[in-house]
Amino acid sequence: MPRISAANNAAQRAETQRRVLTAFGELLFTHGLPGLTMTDVARHAGVGRTAVYNYYADIEELLISYALDETERFLAELRDSLSALDNPVERLALYVRTQVEDLSRRHLPPGPAMAAVLSPSSFAKLADHVGELSVLLQGILRDGMAQGYLPHADIGQQAQLIHGTLSSSAARGSNEPAELEARIARTVRFIQLGAGARFDDDGAALRVS
């Protein structure tokens, strides 16, 4: 019988953990969090229930791991996409579009619902990680104001209002491609105008100061 190397064993464990997280995310999308059990996740992942418990003690730990994993992936991809754009109004549009698409796809419970099912320490861990999104958005707004594309305003408050609008937009309407695209386009322009951006007749951003 061939010996299983440590590298192969580690790769297998990583693959199993990825299958568990993927299965959990798919069940969140199709069934939601209430009533979801570790047995459901194991069955959907095609692994034994014991295998799931090898990685996560309970649904709370699985939920926080999934949320952190998704947020980290999302942040990496978003930063990479934003780096290709120079105009802060265009960067704001990309941020809004990507957020609505991601929130519509992931169906993670909103902040208050997460707080209701997570322990204070777990929720604080998630809040710190998600706070990186707010830092990213505030940087875009700050650049827009510094370059004259957005009027000066309270950046922290504006970021909070924008994130509230994003969550509301993602939760409304169908995710059928045409409907989702129309909703995203409306949300992008609503947030841009709300932040004070102005455009010429061709849709190019104008400096406002």
C-alpha positions in Angstrom: 0.0 0.0 0.0 1.5 3.4 -1.0 2.3 5.8 1.9 0.2 9.0 2.0 2.6 11.9 2.3 2.1 14.8 4.7 1.7 17.1 1.7 -1.1 15.0 0.2 -2.8 14.7 3.5 -2.7 18.4 4.0 -4.1 19.0 0.5 -6.9 16.5 1.2 -7.8 18.3 4.4 -7.8 21.6 2.7 -10.0 20.3 -0.1 -12.5 18.8 2.4 -12.6 22.1 4.3 -13.2 23.9 1.1 -16.1 21.5 0.2 -17.6 22.1 3.6 -17.5 25.9 3.2 -18.8 25.7 -0.3 -21.7 23.5 0.8 -22.5 25.8 3.7 -22.6 28.8 1.3 -24.9 27.0 -1.1 -27.3 26.0 1.7 -27.3 29.6 2.9 -28.4 30.7 -0.6 -31.1 28.1 -1.0 -32.4 27.6 2.5 -31.2 30.4 4.7 -29.6 30.2 8.1 -32.6 29.3 10.4 -32.8 25.6 11.0 -29.5 24.8 9.2 -27.6 22.0 10.9 -24.1 20.5 10.7 -25.8 17.3 9.4 -27.3 19.3 6.5 -23.9 20.7 5.6 -22.1 17.3 5.8 -24.8 15.7 3.6 -24.6 18.5 1.0 -20.8 18.4 1.0 -20.7 14.7 0.6 -18.7 14.1 3.7 -19.3 12.4 7.0 -20.7 14.6 9.9 -17.6 13.8 11.9 -15.5 15.4 9.2 -17.3 18.7 9.5 -16.8 18.6 13.3 -13.1 18.1 12.7 -13.0 21.7 11.4 -15.9 23.5 13.1 -17.4 23.0 16.5 -20.8 24.3 15.6 -22.8 26.3 13.1 -21.7 29.6 14.7 -18.0 28.7 14.1 -18.8 27.6 10.6 -20.8 30.7 9.8 -18.0 33.0 11.0 -15.4 31.1 9.1 -17.5 31.2 5.9 -18.1 35.0 6.4 -14.4 35.7 7.0 -13.3 33.6 4.0 -15.8 35.2 1.7 -14.9 38.7 2.9 -11.2 38.1 2.5 -11.7 36.8 -1.1 -14.0 39.6 -2.0 -11.6 42.3 -0.6 -8.6 40.8 -2.6 -10.6 40.7 -5.9 -12.0 44.2 -5.3 -8.7 45.8 -4.5 -7.2 44.2 -7.7 -10.1 45.6 -9.8 -10.0 49.0 -8.3 -6.2 49.4 -8.9 -7.0 49.4 -12.7 -9.0 52.6 -12.4 -7.8 56.2 -11.7 -11.0 58.2 -11.6 -12.5 58.1 -8.1 -16.1 58.4 -9.4 -15.5 55.3 -11.6 -13.9 53.6 -8.7 -17.0 54.3 -6.6 -19.2 52.9 -9.3 -17.1 49.7 -9.4 -17.2 49.4 -5.6 -21.0 49.7 -5.6 -21.5 47.3 -8.5 -19.2 44.7 -7.0 -20.8 45.0 -3.6 -24.4 44.6 -4.8 -23.4 41.6 -7.0 -21.6 40.0 -4.2 -24.3 40.6 -1.6 -27.0 39.3 -3.9 -25.0 36.2 -4.6 -23.8 35.3 -1.1 -27.0 35.9 0.9 -25.2 36.3 4.2 -27.5 37.4 7.0 -27.4 41.2 7.4 -25.5 42.7 10.3 -28.3 42.8 12.9 -29.2 39.1 12.1 -25.6 38.1 12.4 -25.4 39.8 15.8 -28.4 37.8 16.9 -26.9 34.4 16.1 -23.2 35.0 16.9 -21.6 35.4 20.3 -20.2 38.9 21.0 -16.6 37.8 20.5 -17.4 36.2 17.1 -19.4 39.2 15.9 -16.6 41.5 16.9 -14.2 39.4 14.9 -16.4 39.6 11.8 -17.0 43.4 12.4 -13.3 44.0 12.4 -12.8 42.2 9.2 -15.8 43.8 7.4 -14.5 47.1 8.7 -11.8 46.8 6.0 -14.6 47.4 3.4 -15.5 50.6 5.1 -11.9 51.7 5.1 -11.7 50.9 1.3 -14.8 52.9 0.6 -13.7 55.9 2.7 -10.5 55.9 0.8 -12.4 56.2 -2.5 -14.6 59.0 -1.2 -11.5 60.8 0.2 -9.8 60.7 -3.1 -12.9 61.9 -4.9 -13.1 64.9 -2.6 -9.3 65.6 -2.8 -9.4 65.6 -6.6 -12.5 67.8 -6.8 -14.9 65.1 -8.1 -17.0 65.0 -4.9 -18.0 67.9 -2.6 -16.5 67.7 0.9 -18.6 65.9 3.4 -18.4 63.7 6.5 -16.7 60.7 5.0 -17.5 58.2 7.8 -21.2 59.1 7.8 -21.3 59.0 4.0 -19.8 55.5 4.0 -22.4 54.3 6.5 -25.2 55.7 4.3 -23.8 54.1 1.2 -23.4 50.7 2.9 -27.0 50.9 4.1 -28.2 51.6 0.5 -26.1 48.6 -0.8 -27.6 46.2 1.6 -31.1 47.4 0.8 -30.5 47.2 -2.9 -29.1 43.7 -2.7 -32.2 42.5 -0.7 -34.7 43.9 -3.1 -36.1 42.3 -6.3 -35.2 39.3 -8.4 -31.6 38.1 -9.2 -32.6 37.3 -12.7 -29.7 38.8 -14.8 -31.7 41.6 -16.5 -33.4 42.7 -13.3 -30.2 42.5 -11.3 -28.3 44.6 -13.9 -31.0 47.2 -14.0 -31.1 47.4 -10.2 -27.3 47.7 -10.0 -27.3 50.5 -12.6 -29.9 52.4 -10.6 -28.0 51.9 -7.4 -24.7 53.0 -8.9 -26.1 56.2 -10.2 -28.1 56.9 -7.0 -25.1 56.6 -4.8 -22.8 58.6 -7.2 -25.3 61.4 -7.3 -25.9 61.2 -3.5 -22.2 61.5 -2.9 -22.3 64.7 -5.0 -20.8 63.5 -8.3 -21.8 65.3 -11.5 -21.6 64.2 -15.1 -21.5 65.7 -18.6 -23.9 64.8 -21.4 -21.7 61.9 -22.3 -21.7 60.5 -18.8 -18.2 61.4 -17.9 -17.5 62.6 -14.4 -17.0 66.3 -13.9 -15.0 68.1 -11.3 -17.4 69.9 -8.9 -14.8 72.2 -7.3 
